[in-house]
């Protein structure tokens, strides 16, 4: 379930995407996403509809985690 915390309405023509964040032993807690002054609390393991910008933030987060992991592995002693 995506919980929108901002009281202002989203732009009328805003594209949305259906996503499901994985839920497992390590990732149980909901995920906060903030884009400018808008916030969403996204529950794990539940399919939700979010604006395209939220999806993009989550995609960038995954990409940066992969880069960080590769860096750490390359620099491990």
C-alpha positions, -999 to 999 in steps of 0.1 A, spaced: 0 0 0 14 34 -10 5 60 15 7 95 1 17 120 29 13 152 9 -20 171 10 -16 187 -24 -30 168 -53 -5 152 -78 -5 165 -113 -34 153 -133 -14 138 -162 12 121 -140 20 86 -152 17 57 -127 34 24 -125 24 -8 -106 53 -22 -85 59 -47 -57 89 -44 -34 103 -77 -23 97 -88 13 122 -112 29 141 -118 61 164 -88 55 138 -65 39 107 -64 61 101 -27 67 81 -4 44 102 20 22 99 58 24 103 76 -10 105 113 -12 104 133 -44 106 171 -38 80 178 -12 59 146 -18 63 114 3 52 78 -1 54 49 24 55 18 3 46 -15 19 67 -45 9 52 -76 -6 21 -57 -18 15 -46 -54 9 -8 -54 5 19 -80 29 48 -77 39 78 -98 66 72 -124 90 94 -104 88 71 -74 96 41 -96 126 60 -110 139 68 -76 137 31 -66 154 21 -98 183 46 -92 186 33 -57 191 -3 -69 216 8 -95 236 27 -69 236 -3 -45 250 -24 -73 277 1 -80 285 3 -43 287 -35 -40 310 -38 -70 332 -11 -55 334 -28 -22 342 -62 -38 369 -46 -60 385 -30 -30 383 -59 -5 415 -69 10 
